[in-house]
Amino acid sequence: MNSENIKSNLTSSRHWLRLVFMLIFAAVLQLASILMWVLVIAQFIFSLFTGQDNFQLRKFGHALSIYIFDTLKFLTYASEEKPFPFADWPLVDDDENPER
């Protein structure tokens, strides 16, 4: 790699803008992880008292796990697509997550 390429990369606003988005999404990922743990605990308590899990919580947990995966793909350069709110929130079909 020559010095012109390095200089061009260092002065490119595209790389620095992506860094800003990566820092924001890294913070959002931490919040999403906390939310996932709250969901795990709520689902456990719900199943402890009712004998079965909550379908709506399971459906939200599925969508949240897809969102976390999409965020990780963006952070690791596996995808150029920014996750929610720059894309739609992941939708989960009832068929993908059937009632047990």
Buried (B, 14 or more C-beta within 10 A) or exposed (E): EEEEEEEEEEEEEEEEEBEEBBEEBEEBBEEBEEBBEEBEEEBEEBEEEEEEBBEEBBBBBBBBBBBBBBBBBBBEEEBEEBBBEEEEEBEBEEEEBEEE
